[in-house]
Amino acid sequence: MVVWGVLIATYLFLGGLAGGLFTSAAALEKYTRGRARREAEISALLSWVFMAVGLVLLVMDLGRPWNAPNILFRPHLISPMAWGAWVISLFTVVAFLYWLAVGILRKPLGPLKDALGLLGSILGVMTAAYTAILLGMARPDLWRSWSLPLLFVSSGFATGFALLAALVRRRAEEIGVRCKSLGKIELSIGLIELLAVLLFFVTVPSTSLGVLLSTNLWGILFLVGFLLLGLIVGEIIIPAAVVAVGESATMTYLCTLLVLAGGYLLRYVLVYAAQV
């Protein structure tokens, strides 16, 4: 029986994407000493909007949205769900404030920019990890691997950085960022995520893992959609080609498309395959 469906899968994807995008953009803005302010502003806007949409989807999936505020205002202090709700809510607020600090309110809030960027980055990583912890609280063995948070965090960074790279591409030289450097970072994230996938394979019970390695629909989506196209091609082969021979618009946007699609398929397959 499928209890958690497409709404939860989309929420998990948006949480990881928002955390990875915000952290990557805040680091880039700091690294370029403000030259990437425009890209940081757009990324921060997208981050809190993605997270806000994800929270709406989560509340819709609860079935009783009017009970959702109880998690924040009447929390069980030992409940991981309550702590996660606070982390996600705080991340959304901080991302919103950072967006103001690098954008329309940069004069009054500018002195707080670096502090907001650091705090938001910490909360962004915690948000990406919590989306995996949320699954681990349920019963299916496929969700109980200790390496699942590492997989979701690395995937969140991969999707977030890929989207940031697409936003940065046109002004890369102007803000002092080499496209080959972006390719090296995406390649490094891809290799880390590949390691996380291997750890996930080792730590998941073989009976549950068989669903992902079979020739059924879930196996095809996982192996071809996520692992081959999203991870190996999108995060390793294309970035390696960028480092070796140089960047093109087609390569950048294809990389972003494949990584985003692969990141979504990872969560979609894990949500459904464990329940069916």
C-alpha positions in Angstrom: 0.0 0.0 0.0 1.4 3.4 -1.0 1.0 5.9 1.8 3.5 8.5 0.7 3.3 9.4 -2.9 4.3 12.0 -5.4 3.8 14.9 -3.0 6.3 13.5 -0.5 8.8 12.7 -3.3 8.5 16.2 -4.7 8.9 17.7 -1.2 12.1 15.6 -0.6 13.5 16.8 -3.9 12.7 20.5 -3.3 14.2 20.3 0.2 17.5 18.9 -1.1 17.6 21.3 -4.1 16.9 24.3 -1.9 19.6 23.4 0.6 22.2 22.7 -2.0 21.4 25.8 -4.1 21.5 28.2 -1.1 24.7 26.8 0.3 26.4 26.9 -3.1 25.2 30.4 -3.9 26.2 31.8 -0.5 29.7 30.3 -0.9 30.0 31.7 -4.4 28.9 35.2 -3.3 31.5 35.1 -0.5 34.2 33.8 -2.8 33.7 36.4 -5.5 33.5 39.2 -2.8 30.0 40.3 -4.0 30.6 40.1 -7.8 28.1 37.2 -7.9 25.5 39.1 -5.9 22.9 38.9 -8.7 23.3 35.1 -8.9 23.2 34.9 -5.1 20.0 36.9 -5.0 18.2 34.8 -7.6 19.4 31.6 -5.9 18.3 32.7 -2.5 14.9 33.6 -3.9 14.6 30.2 -5.5 15.7 28.5 -2.4 13.1 29.9 0.0 10.4 29.6 -2.7 11.3 25.9 -3.4 11.2 25.2 0.4 8.0 27.1 0.9 6.4 25.1 -2.0 7.8 21.9 -0.5 6.2 22.7 2.9 2.9 23.3 1.2 3.1 19.9 -0.4 4.0 18.3 2.9 1.1 19.9 4.6 -1.3 18.8 1.8 -0.1 15.2 2.2 -0.9 15.3 6.0 -4.6 15.3 5.1 -5.3 17.6 8.0 -3.4 20.8 7.2 -5.0 22.7 10.1 -3.0 20.4 12.5 0.3 21.3 10.9 1.1 24.3 13.2 0.9 22.0 16.2 4.3 20.5 15.2 5.9 23.9 15.5 4.0 25.4 18.5 3.2 22.3 20.4 6.3 20.1 19.7 7.5 16.9 21.3 11.1 17.8 22.2 12.3 14.3 21.6 10.5 14.0 18.2 12.8 14.1 15.2 9.8 15.3 13.1 9.4 18.3 15.4 13.1 19.2 15.2 13.0 18.8 11.5 10.0 21.1 11.2 11.9 23.8 13.1 15.0 23.3 11.0 13.1 23.6 7.7 11.1 26.6 8.9 14.2 28.4 10.1 16.0 27.6 6.8 13.1 29.1 4.8 13.1 32.3 7.0 16.9 32.7 6.8 17.0 32.1 3.1 14.3 34.8 2.7 16.3 37.3 4.9 19.5 36.5 2.9 17.6 37.2 -0.3 16.7 40.6 1.1 20.2 41.2 2.4 21.8 40.7 -1.1 18.9 42.3 -2.9 16.4 45.0 -2.3 17.4 45.6 1.4 21.2 45.2 1.0 21.9 48.6 2.6 20.2 48.0 6.0 20.7 44.2 6.0 24.1 44.1 4.2 26.1 43.8 7.4 24.2 40.6 8.3 24.7 39.1 4.9 27.7 36.9 5.7 26.2 35.7 9.0 22.9 34.9 7.3 24.8 33.0 4.5 26.7 30.9 7.0 23.6 30.2 9.2 21.5 29.4 6.1 24.2 27.1 4.7 24.2 25.1 8.0 20.5 24.9 8.0 20.5 24.0 4.3 22.7 21.0 4.9 20.5 19.9 7.8 17.4 20.3 5.7 18.8 18.1 3.0 19.8 15.5 5.6 16.5 15.7 7.4 14.6 14.7 4.2 16.4 11.3 4.5 15.9 11.1 8.2 12.1 11.6 7.6 12.1 8.5 5.5 14.2 6.6 8.0 11.6 7.1 10.7 9.2 4.8 8.7 9.2 1.0 8.5 10.5 0.0 5.1 14.0 -1.5 5.1 14.9 0.4 2.0 14.8 3.7 4.0 16.7 2.5 7.0 20.3 2.7 5.7 22.5 5.0 7.8 24.0 6.2 4.5 20.7 7.6 3.1 21.3 11.1 4.6 24.7 11.2 3.0 23.1 10.2 -0.3 20.4 12.8 0.0 22.9 15.6 1.0 25.3 14.8 -1.8 22.4 14.7 -4.3 21.0 18.0 -2.9 24.4 19.6 -3.5 24.6 18.2 -7.0 21.2 19.5 -8.0 21.7 22.8 -6.3 25.2 23.4 -7.8 24.1 22.3 -11.2 21.3 24.9 -11.2 23.6 27.5 -9.9 26.1 26.7 -12.7 23.4 27.3 -15.3 22.6 30.7 -13.6 26.3 31.7 -13.5 27.3 30.6 -17.0 26.6 33.8 -18.9 28.4 36.0 -16.4 31.2 33.6 -15.4 34.1 35.7 -16.7 32.5 38.9 -15.5 32.4 37.7 -11.9 35.8 36.0 -12.1 34.7 32.3 -12.2 36.2 29.8 -14.6 33.8 27.4 -16.2 36.4 24.6 -15.8 36.4 25.3 -12.1 32.6 24.9 -12.0 33.1 21.6 -13.8 35.7 20.4 -11.3 33.3 21.1 -8.4 30.4 19.3 -10.1 32.7 16.4 -10.8 33.8 16.2 -7.2 30.2 16.3 -6.0 29.4 13.6 -8.5 32.2 11.3 -7.2 31.1 11.9 -3.6 27.5 11.0 -4.5 28.7 7.9 -6.4 30.5 6.8 -3.2 27.3 7.5 -1.3 25.4 5.2 -3.7 27.9 2.4 -3.2 27.6 2.8 0.6 23.8 2.7 0.2 24.1 -0.5 -1.8 26.2 -2.1 0.9 24.1 -1.0 3.9 20.6 -1.8 2.5 19.2 -5.4 3.1 19.7 -7.4 -0.1 16.0 -8.2 -0.2 15.1 -4.5 -0.5 18.0 -3.7 -2.7 16.8 -6.2 -5.3 13.9 -3.9 -6.1 16.3 -1.2 -7.3 18.6 -3.6 -9.2 15.8 -5.5 -11.1 14.4 -5.0 -14.6 11.0 -3.8 -13.3 9.9 -0.2 -13.6 11.6 0.9 -10.4 14.9 -0.7 -11.4 14.9 0.9 -14.8 14.1 4.4 -13.4 16.8 4.0 -10.7 19.6 2.4 -12.8 19.0 4.2 -16.1 17.3 7.5 -15.1 19.2 8.3 -11.9 22.4 6.3 -11.8 23.4 6.3 -15.5 22.0 9.5 -16.9 21.6 11.7 -13.9 24.8 10.7 -11.9 27.3 9.1 -14.3 26.6 11.2 -17.4 25.3 14.4 -15.7 27.6 14.6 -12.8 30.7 12.8 -13.9 31.1 12.5 -17.7 29.9 15.9 -18.8 31.8 17.8 -16.0 34.9 15.8 -16.8 34.5 16.8 -20.5 34.1 20.5 -19.4 37.4 20.3 -17.5 39.2 18.5 -20.4 38.0 20.4 -23.5 36.1 23.4 -22.3 32.5 24.4 -21.7 29.6 25.1 -24.0 26.0 26.2 -23.4 24.7 22.9 -24.6 26.9 21.0 -22.1 26.0 23.2 -19.2 22.3 23.1 -19.7 22.3 19.4 -20.5 24.2 18.7 -17.3 21.8 20.8 -15.3 18.7 19.0 -16.9 20.2 15.5 -16.3 21.2 16.2 -12.7 17.9 17.7 -11.8 15.9 14.9 -13.4 18.2 12.3 -11.8 17.8 13.9 -8.3 14.1 13.8 -8.6 14.0 10.2 -9.9 16.2 9.1 -6.9 13.6 10.3 -4.4 10.6 9.3 -6.5 11.9 5.7 -6.9 12.9 5.3 -3.2 9.6 6.6 -2.0 7.5 4.3 -4.2 9.7 1.2 -4.5 9.9 0.8 -0.7 6.1 0.8 -0.4 5.2 -1.5 -3.3 
